[in-house]
Amino acid sequence: MGRFLQQYIQLTEAAREGARLGALNGSVTEVKAKIQGIVGTGVALTYPAGPAVCGTGAVDSSVTVQRTFAPVTPLFKLMVTFGGTSQNPGSPVIKAIGVMSCMG
């Protein structure tokens, strides 16, 4: 669980930094590059809704990003076996949202 928590926190911080850059009038490409730089280039990220950045009519800069977690142990499968729920217990998806208000 420690590795899962570390990757969740890292993704949350990356989403927050991406939203901050978007609030400072960064482009969508710059926001995605910032997030990928924090998480690492070897990690596949998806954006369910593209980042909303200031300067394009958005009220807030917001980033929703997700990645698949690859557990080393069968802990997540065991959790589902004993009453937990998951759509994909072998590879759960970590989702993070970052929002910053646009200034001016």
DRENNUSE-255661 format. One line per field, with one value per residue (C-alpha): residue number from 1; residue in three letters; x, y, z. Coordinates in Angstrom, 1 decimal, always signed. Each point is the difference from the previous one (the first is absolute). Example, Ala and Ser with C-alpha at 12.3 -4.5 7.8 and 13.67 -1.06 7.14 Angstrom:
2
lumza = [1, 2]
vexke = [ALA, SER]
east = [+12.3, +1.4]
north = [-4.5, +3.4]
up = [+7.8, -0.7]
This chain:
104
lumza = [1, 2, 3, 4, 5, 6, 7, 8, 9, 10, 11, 12, 13, 14, 15, 16, 17, 18, 19, 20, 21, 22, 23, 24, 25, 26, 27, 28, 29, 30, 31, 32, 33, 34, 35, 36, 37, 38, 39, 40, 41, 42, 43, 44, 45, 46, 47, 48, 49, 50, 51, 52, 53, 54, 55, 56, 57, 58, 59, 60, 61, 62, 63, 64, 65, 66, 67, 68, 69, 70, 71, 72, 73, 74, 75, 76, 77, 78, 79, 80, 81, 82, 83, 84, 85, 86, 87, 88, 89, 90, 91, 92, 93, 94, 95, 96, 97, 98, 99, 100, 101, 102, 103, 104]
vexke = [MET, GLY, ARG, PHE, LEU, GLN, GLN, TYR, ILE, GLN, LEU, THR, GLU, ALA, ALA, ARG, GLU, GLY, ALA, ARG, LEU, GLY, ALA, LEU, ASN, GLY, SER, VAL, THR, GLU, VAL, LYS, ALA, LYS, ILE, GLN, GLY, ILE, VAL, GLY, THR, GLY, VAL, ALA, LEU, THR, TYR, PRO, ALA, GLY, PRO, ALA, VAL, CYS, GLY, THR, GLY, ALA, VAL, ASP, SER, SER, VAL, THR, VAL, GLN, ARG, THR, PHE, ALA, PRO, VAL, THR, PRO, LEU, PHE, LYS, LEU, MET, VAL, THR, PHE, GLY, GLY, THR, SER, GLN, ASN, PRO, GLY, SER, PRO, VAL, ILE, LYS, ALA, ILE, GLY, VAL, MET, SER, CYS, MET, GLY]
east = [+0.0, +2.9, +1.0, -3.6, -0.2, +3.3, -1.1, -3.4, +1.7, +2.4, -2.8, -2.1, +3.0, +0.7, -3.7, +0.2, +3.2, -1.6, -3.0, +2.3, +1.8, -3.3, -1.1, +3.1, -1.0, +2.0, -1.2, -1.5, +3.2, +2.1, -2.4, +0.3, +3.8, +0.2, -2.2, +2.0, +3.3, -1.2, -1.4, +2.7, +0.3, -0.5, -3.5, -3.0, -2.5, -3.5, -2.1, -3.7, -0.8, +2.8, +1.6, -1.9, +2.4, -0.6, +0.0, -2.5, -3.1, +0.3, -0.9, +2.4, +3.0, -0.7, +1.8, -1.3, +2.6, +0.1, +2.4, -0.1, +1.7, +1.8, +0.1, +2.9, -2.1, -3.5, -1.3, -2.6, -1.4, -0.2, -1.9, -2.6, -0.3, -0.7, -2.7, +1.7, -1.1, +2.1, -0.7, +3.5, +1.5, +3.3, +0.8, -1.9, -0.2, +1.3, -1.8, +1.0, -1.6, +1.7, -1.8, +1.3, -2.0, +0.9, +1.4, -1.3]
north = [+0.0, +2.3, +0.0, +0.7, +2.9, +1.5, -0.2, +1.6, +2.9, +0.5, +0.1, +2.4, +2.3, -0.1, +0.8, +3.0, +1.2, -0.3, +2.0, +2.6, +0.4, +0.2, +2.8, +1.9, -0.1, -3.1, -1.9, -3.5, -1.4, +1.7, -1.3, -3.6, +0.3, +1.2, -2.9, -2.5, +1.4, -0.4, -3.5, -1.2, -0.6, -3.8, +0.3, +0.0, +2.7, +0.6, +3.2, -0.9, +3.7, +2.1, +2.5, +3.3, +2.9, +3.7, +2.3, -2.2, +1.2, -2.5, +1.3, -2.4, -1.9, -3.7, -3.2, -3.5, -2.7, -3.7, -2.9, -3.8, -1.3, -3.3, -1.7, -2.3, -2.1, -1.5, +2.3, +1.7, -3.3, -1.3, +3.2, -0.7, -3.7, +1.0, +2.6, +3.0, +1.3, +0.9, +0.0, -1.3, -1.5, -1.1, +3.6, +2.7, +3.5, +2.9, +3.3, +3.5, +3.4, +3.4, +3.3, +3.6, +3.2, +2.3, +3.3, +3.0]
up = [+0.0, +0.6, -3.7, -1.0, +2.4, -1.2, -3.6, +0.8, +1.9, -2.9, -2.6, +2.2, +0.4, -3.8, -0.7, +2.4, -1.6, -3.5, +1.2, +1.4, -3.3, -1.8, +2.4, -0.9, -3.7, -1.0, -3.1, +0.1, -1.5, +2.8, +2.6, -1.3, -0.2, +3.6, +1.3, -2.0, +1.3, +3.6, -0.4, -2.3, -3.7, +0.2, +1.5, -2.3, +0.9, -1.2, +0.2, +0.2, -0.6, -1.6, +2.3, +0.2, +0.2, +0.6, -3.0, -1.9, +1.8, +2.9, +3.5, +1.7, -1.3, +0.6, -0.8, +0.3, -0.5, +0.5, -0.2, +0.5, +3.1, -0.4, +3.4, +0.8, +2.4, -0.4, +2.8, -2.2, -1.3, +3.6, +1.1, -2.7, +1.0, +3.6, -0.7, -1.7, -3.4, -3.0, -3.8, -0.6, +3.1, -1.7, -1.2, +1.9, -1.5, +2.0, -0.7, +1.1, -0.5, +0.4, -0.1, +0.3, -0.5, -2.9, +1.0, -1.9]
